[in-house]
């Protein structure tokens, strides 16, 4: 009868050659149990279970790190550090006002190259901390209602020379016949929806949109001019009394995409010729997408090289045991359908013809196709030889 003492499947208890007086979890205790597992041929099982757990832990860790990076990027989109890129100096602290634009990221279509955002205007309720302006984060929760604003897109504001104002330099929309794309500040729920066309940032091979997946970079720009709608209504002069916008904030995030931007509030600089807000945007793939592509790219080439090596060993070195003992033809035939299906699982993958296909998928498919054909011909020849040998043996008998 099997009991606790003679159960062969119990790996943590054994009375055979067990040293006396060994303290649990001591070096001698670990050495004894290691010997027990080795003698029972369970060491291999423990090793592959440990490897599986390690791989799972590494994947979860990498995923969490990339997720943390997305949180950091989203938080940086509400700081003044996002306004200071490509050598752009921060605005003078005494010129920073309390009017900001807030853009909520809705979607990005890499095929049509359109970035969709909803814009609102906020008036920050407290003065901006200018002690360390680059680390200052704009809190959109502490806000007040703005004056009614007529918003003009992709136009310029120039000095208004037709007014009698001498205390400061007023500005007006350069072409007053342009109609505003919307109004903000009339109610608490006003917003303007925009589609921003995104083009390529560089002609570099790796950063071209879609072709350089997953290292492609999309670039676009939008310019805003905000005019006081009450002044426009009172004076009857369209596009007059342009308000100084101190910056912009981006909220929310996009699946598998990371959005960065640079803001140039020309109203805050003394040497600026206008009073508008220029927002330059860049859209890139997240680090997690690049990591997934790297893993799939490496695995595909690993499988391709393994099948190519088996083909060379069996055909060039005449190792017929590979042809006879393993169904390598079925493996190659399955790989022809498996590799393209793995590509379709990649997040946001573009159509066929990108750099990933030219450097990975297409060479893999060509090599595996050739290996499949060679294995098929070899199997047929080997079968013909076996039949010929059997027929000769039968004839001799």
C-alpha positions as CSV (number, residue, x, y, z in Angstrom):
1,X,0.0,0.0,0.0
2,X,1.3,3.4,-1.0
3,X,1.8,5.9,1.8
4,X,3.6,9.1,2.6
5,X,7.0,7.3,3.0
6,X,7.1,5.3,-0.3
7,X,5.2,7.6,-2.7
8,X,7.5,7.9,-5.7
9,X,5.8,11.1,-6.9
10,X,6.5,13.0,-3.7
11,X,9.5,15.2,-4.6
12,X,9.8,17.1,-1.2
13,X,10.1,14.1,1.1
14,X,12.5,11.2,1.0
15,X,14.0,9.0,3.8
16,X,16.6,7.3,1.7
17,X,20.1,8.5,2.5
18,X,18.6,11.6,4.2
19,X,21.2,13.2,6.5
20,X,20.3,13.6,10.1
21,X,20.0,16.9,11.9
22,X,19.8,19.0,8.7
23,X,18.2,22.4,9.2
24,X,15.5,23.3,6.7
25,X,16.6,25.6,3.9
26,X,20.3,25.2,4.8
27,X,22.9,24.5,2.1
28,X,23.0,20.8,3.0
29,X,19.2,20.7,2.8
30,X,19.2,22.2,-0.7
31,X,22.0,19.9,-1.8
32,X,20.1,16.8,-0.6
33,X,16.9,17.8,-2.4
34,X,18.8,18.6,-5.6
35,X,20.3,15.1,-5.5
36,X,16.8,13.6,-5.0
37,X,15.4,15.5,-8.0
38,X,18.3,14.5,-10.2
39,X,18.0,10.9,-9.3
40,X,14.3,10.9,-10.0
41,X,14.8,12.7,-13.4
42,X,12.6,15.6,-12.3
43,X,15.4,18.1,-12.7
44,X,14.5,18.7,-16.4
45,X,10.9,19.3,-15.5
46,X,11.9,21.8,-12.9
47,X,14.2,23.6,-15.3
48,X,11.7,24.0,-18.1
49,X,9.0,25.1,-15.7
50,X,11.5,27.7,-14.2
51,X,12.4,28.8,-17.8
52,X,8.7,29.3,-18.6
53,X,8.1,31.3,-15.5
54,X,11.2,33.4,-16.1
55,X,10.1,34.2,-19.7
56,X,6.6,35.1,-18.4
57,X,8.1,37.3,-15.8
58,X,10.3,39.0,-18.4
59,X,7.4,39.6,-20.7
60,X,5.2,41.1,-18.0
61,X,8.1,43.3,-16.8
62,X,8.8,44.6,-20.3
63,X,5.1,45.3,-20.8
64,X,4.8,47.2,-17.5
65,X,7.9,49.2,-18.3
66,X,6.5,50.3,-21.6
67,X,3.2,51.1,-20.0
68,X,5.0,53.2,-17.5
69,X,6.8,55.0,-20.3
70,X,3.4,55.9,-21.8
71,X,2.2,57.4,-18.5
72,X,5.4,59.5,-18.4
73,X,4.8,60.7,-21.9
74,X,1.2,61.6,-21.2
75,X,2.3,63.6,-18.1
76,X,5.0,65.4,-20.0
77,X,2.4,66.6,-22.5
78,X,1.0,68.9,-19.9
79,X,4.3,70.5,-18.9
80,X,6.2,73.5,-20.3
81,X,9.0,71.1,-21.2
82,X,6.9,70.1,-24.2
83,X,7.1,73.7,-25.4
84,X,10.9,73.7,-25.5
85,X,12.2,71.4,-28.2
86,X,14.5,71.8,-31.1
87,X,16.3,74.7,-29.5
88,X,13.2,76.8,-28.8
89,X,13.7,78.9,-25.6
90,X,11.1,79.1,-22.9
91,X,8.9,82.2,-23.0
92,X,9.7,85.0,-20.6
93,X,8.0,84.3,-17.2
94,X,6.4,87.7,-17.0
95,X,4.7,87.2,-20.3
96,X,3.0,83.9,-19.5
97,X,-0.7,84.3,-19.2
98,X,-3.5,82.0,-18.1
99,X,-5.2,81.1,-21.4
100,X,-4.4,77.7,-22.7
101,X,-5.8,75.3,-25.3
102,X,-6.5,71.7,-24.4
103,X,-6.5,69.1,-27.1
104,X,-8.0,65.7,-26.4
105,X,-6.5,62.9,-28.6
106,X,-9.3,60.9,-30.2
107,X,-7.8,58.7,-32.9
108,X,-5.0,58.4,-35.5
109,X,-5.4,56.6,-38.8
110,X,-1.9,55.7,-40.2
111,X,-3.5,54.8,-43.5
112,X,-5.2,58.1,-44.2
113,X,-2.6,59.9,-42.0
114,X,-5.2,61.9,-40.1
115,X,-4.9,62.8,-36.4
116,X,-8.3,63.7,-34.8
117,X,-8.5,66.0,-31.8
118,X,-11.1,67.9,-29.8
119,X,-10.0,71.4,-28.7
120,X,-11.2,73.4,-25.7
121,X,-10.0,76.6,-24.1
122,X,-9.3,77.0,-20.4
123,X,-8.4,79.9,-18.2
124,X,-6.1,78.6,-15.4
125,X,-7.5,79.8,-12.1
126,X,-4.1,80.3,-10.4
127,X,-1.0,82.1,-11.7
128,X,1.6,79.8,-13.4
129,X,4.6,78.9,-11.3
130,X,7.5,80.3,-13.1
131,X,10.3,79.4,-10.7
132,X,11.2,76.3,-12.7
133,X,9.1,76.8,-15.8
134,X,10.2,73.6,-17.6
135,X,8.8,71.4,-14.8
136,X,5.6,73.3,-14.4
137,X,2.6,71.1,-15.1
138,X,-0.6,72.8,-16.2
139,X,-3.5,71.6,-14.0
140,X,-6.7,71.6,-16.2
141,X,-8.9,70.8,-13.2
142,X,-8.3,74.2,-11.7
143,X,-9.9,76.3,-14.4
144,X,-12.2,79.2,-15.0
145,X,-14.5,80.1,-17.9
146,X,-12.8,82.0,-20.7
147,X,-14.1,85.0,-22.6
148,X,-16.0,84.0,-25.8
149,X,-13.3,83.2,-28.4
150,X,-13.6,83.1,-32.2
151,X,-11.1,80.4,-33.2
152,X,-9.3,80.8,-36.6
153,X,-7.2,77.9,-37.9
154,X,-4.1,78.1,-40.0
155,X,-4.1,81.8,-40.3
156,X,-1.7,84.6,-39.1
157,X,-2.3,87.5,-36.7
158,X,-0.6,90.7,-37.6
159,X,-0.4,94.1,-35.7
160,X,-3.7,96.0,-36.0
161,X,-2.8,99.5,-37.2
162,X,-6.4,100.7,-37.5
163,X,-7.1,101.2,-33.7
164,X,-6.3,104.0,-31.3
165,X,-4.9,101.7,-28.6
166,X,-1.5,102.8,-27.4
167,X,-1.1,100.9,-24.1
168,X,-0.2,97.7,-25.9
169,X,0.2,96.3,-29.4
170,X,-3.2,94.9,-30.6
171,X,-3.4,92.2,-33.2
172,X,-5.9,91.2,-35.8
173,X,-6.3,88.3,-38.2
174,X,-4.3,88.9,-41.3
175,X,-7.3,88.1,-43.6
176,X,-10.4,89.3,-41.8
177,X,-12.6,87.7,-44.5
178,X,-11.7,84.2,-43.2
179,X,-14.5,82.8,-41.1
180,X,-13.7,81.1,-37.8
181,X,-13.8,77.4,-37.6
182,X,-15.7,77.5,-34.3
183,X,-16.3,79.3,-31.0
184,X,-15.0,78.5,-27.5
185,X,-16.2,79.9,-24.2
186,X,-19.8,80.6,-25.2
187,X,-20.8,77.6,-23.0
188,X,-18.9,75.3,-20.7
189,X,-19.1,72.4,-23.2
190,X,-17.8,74.1,-26.3
191,X,-15.3,72.2,-28.3
192,X,-13.9,72.2,-31.9
193,X,-13.1,68.9,-33.7
194,X,-10.1,69.0,-36.1
195,X,-8.4,66.5,-38.4
196,X,-4.7,67.2,-38.8
197,X,-3.0,65.8,-41.9
198,X,0.2,64.1,-41.0
199,X,3.1,63.7,-43.5
200,X,6.6,62.4,-43.3
201,X,9.1,64.1,-41.1
202,X,12.2,62.9,-42.9
203,X,13.2,61.0,-46.1
204,X,15.2,58.6,-44.0
205,X,14.6,55.0,-44.9
206,X,13.5,54.0,-41.4
207,X,11.3,57.0,-40.5
208,X,9.2,57.1,-43.6
209,X,5.5,56.7,-42.7
210,X,4.3,53.1,-43.0
211,X,7.3,52.0,-45.0
212,X,9.6,52.3,-42.0
213,X,7.3,50.5,-39.6
214,X,7.7,50.3,-36.6
215,X,10.2,53.2,-36.6
216,X,8.1,55.5,-38.9
217,X,7.4,59.1,-37.8
218,X,4.4,61.2,-38.8
219,X,4.5,65.0,-38.6
220,X,1.8,67.6,-38.8
221,X,1.2,71.2,-37.8
222,X,-1.7,73.4,-36.8
223,X,-1.9,77.1,-36.1
224,X,-4.5,78.8,-33.9
225,X,-5.5,82.4,-33.5
226,X,-8.1,83.3,-30.9
227,X,-10.0,86.6,-31.1
228,X,-12.4,88.1,-28.5
229,X,-15.8,87.4,-30.0
230,X,-17.5,90.1,-27.8
231,X,-15.1,92.8,-29.3
232,X,-15.8,91.5,-32.8
233,X,-19.6,91.8,-32.2
234,X,-19.3,95.2,-30.6
235,X,-17.0,96.8,-33.2
236,X,-18.2,94.9,-36.3
237,X,-14.5,94.3,-37.2
238,X,-14.0,90.5,-37.9
239,X,-10.8,89.0,-36.4
240,X,-10.0,91.9,-34.1
241,X,-8.7,91.8,-30.5
242,X,-6.6,88.7,-30.8
243,X,-5.9,87.1,-27.4
244,X,-2.5,85.8,-26.3
245,X,-2.6,82.0,-25.9
246,X,0.2,80.9,-23.6
247,X,0.4,77.3,-24.7
248,X,-1.4,74.0,-25.3
249,X,-1.9,70.8,-23.5
250,X,-2.6,67.3,-24.9
251,X,-4.7,64.9,-22.9
252,X,-5.6,61.2,-23.3
253,X,-3.6,58.6,-25.2
254,X,-3.8,56.5,-28.4
255,X,-3.6,52.8,-28.7
256,X,-0.1,51.7,-30.0
257,X,0.7,55.3,-30.8
258,X,2.7,58.0,-28.9
259,X,2.1,61.7,-29.6
260,X,4.7,64.4,-29.0
261,X,4.4,68.0,-29.7
262,X,6.1,71.4,-29.7
263,X,4.3,74.7,-29.0
264,X,5.4,78.1,-30.2
265,X,3.3,80.9,-28.6
266,X,4.5,83.8,-30.7
267,X,2.5,86.3,-28.6
268,X,4.8,85.8,-25.6
269,X,8.0,86.8,-27.5
270,X,8.9,90.4,-28.0
271,X,10.6,89.9,-31.3
272,X,7.7,88.0,-32.8
273,X,5.9,89.5,-35.8
274,X,2.5,88.0,-35.0
275,X,0.3,86.6,-32.3
276,X,-0.7,83.1,-32.9
277,X,-0.1,79.6,-31.5
278,X,1.9,77.2,-33.7
279,X,1.6,73.5,-32.6
280,X,4.0,71.0,-34.2
281,X,3.0,67.3,-33.7
282,X,4.8,64.0,-34.1
283,X,3.2,60.6,-34.0
284,X,5.4,57.5,-33.5
285,X,4.8,53.9,-32.6
286,X,5.1,53.0,-28.9
287,X,8.0,51.1,-27.5
288,X,5.8,48.0,-27.0
289,X,5.0,47.9,-30.7
290,X,8.7,48.0,-31.6
291,X,9.5,45.3,-29.0
292,X,6.8,43.0,-30.5
293,X,8.0,43.6,-34.0
294,X,11.6,42.8,-32.9
295,X,10.5,39.6,-31.3
296,X,8.5,38.4,-34.3
297,X,11.3,39.4,-36.7
298,X,13.8,37.4,-34.6
299,X,11.6,34.3,-34.3
300,X,10.8,34.2,-38.0
301,X,14.5,34.3,-38.9
302,X,15.3,31.7,-36.2
303,X,12.7,29.3,-37.8
304,X,13.9,30.1,-41.3
305,X,17.6,29.5,-40.4
306,X,16.7,26.2,-38.6
307,X,14.7,24.9,-41.6
308,X,17.5,26.0,-44.0
309,X,20.1,24.2,-41.8
310,X,18.0,21.0,-41.8
311,X,17.7,21.2,-45.6
312,X,21.4,21.5,-46.0
313,X,22.2,18.7,-43.6
314,X,19.8,16.3,-45.2
315,X,20.4,17.1,-48.9
316,X,24.0,18.3,-49.1
317,X,25.4,16.0,-46.4
318,X,23.2,13.1,-47.3
319,X,21.8,12.5,-43.9
320,X,18.8,10.5,-44.9
321,X,17.8,9.9,-41.3
322,X,16.4,13.4,-41.3
323,X,14.2,12.6,-44.2
324,X,13.1,9.2,-43.0
325,X,12.7,9.8,-39.2
326,X,11.0,13.2,-39.2
327,X,8.2,14.6,-41.2
328,X,10.2,17.7,-42.1
329,X,8.1,18.3,-45.2
330,X,5.0,18.9,-43.1
331,X,7.0,21.3,-40.9
332,X,8.1,23.4,-43.8
333,X,4.6,23.3,-45.4
334,X,3.1,24.5,-42.1
335,X,5.6,27.3,-41.8
336,X,4.5,28.7,-45.1
337,X,1.1,29.6,-43.6
338,X,2.3,30.3,-40.0
339,X,4.7,33.1,-40.7
340,X,2.3,35.4,-42.6
341,X,-0.4,34.8,-40.0
342,X,2.0,35.9,-37.3
343,X,2.6,39.1,-39.2
344,X,-1.1,39.9,-39.2
345,X,-1.1,39.8,-35.4
346,X,1.4,42.7,-35.1
347,X,-0.3,45.9,-33.8
348,X,-1.0,48.6,-36.5
349,X,1.0,46.7,-39.2
350,X,0.6,48.4,-42.6
351,X,0.0,46.7,-45.9
352,X,2.5,44.5,-47.6
353,X,5.6,46.2,-49.0
354,X,7.1,47.9,-45.9
355,X,10.6,47.4,-44.7
356,X,9.6,44.6,-42.4
357,X,8.4,42.6,-45.4
358,X,11.5,43.3,-47.5
359,X,13.9,42.4,-44.6
360,X,12.0,39.7,-42.9
361,X,8.7,38.2,-44.2
362,X,9.5,38.0,-47.9
363,X,13.0,36.5,-47.6
364,X,11.6,34.0,-45.0
365,X,8.9,32.9,-47.3
366,X,11.2,32.5,-50.3
367,X,13.7,30.4,-48.3
368,X,11.1,28.2,-46.7
369,X,9.3,27.7,-50.0
370,X,12.6,26.5,-51.6
371,X,13.2,24.2,-48.6
372,X,9.7,22.8,-49.0
373,X,10.3,22.1,-52.7
374,X,13.7,20.5,-52.1
375,X,12.3,18.3,-49.3
376,X,9.3,17.2,-51.5
377,X,11.6,16.2,-54.4
378,X,14.0,14.4,-52.0
379,X,11.1,12.5,-50.4
380,X,9.9,11.4,-53.8
381,X,13.3,10.3,-54.8
382,X,13.9,8.5,-51.6
383,X,10.5,6.7,-52.0
384,X,11.5,5.7,-55.6
385,X,14.8,4.3,-54.3
386,X,13.0,2.2,-51.7
387,X,10.6,0.8,-54.2
388,X,13.4,0.1,-56.6
389,X,15.4,-1.7,-53.9
390,X,12.3,-3.7,-52.8
391,X,11.7,-4.7,-56.4
392,X,15.3,-5.8,-56.9
393,X,15.2,-7.8,-53.7
394,X,12.0,-9.5,-54.8
395,X,13.5,-10.3,-58.2
396,X,16.6,-11.8,-56.6
397,X,14.4,-14.1,-54.5
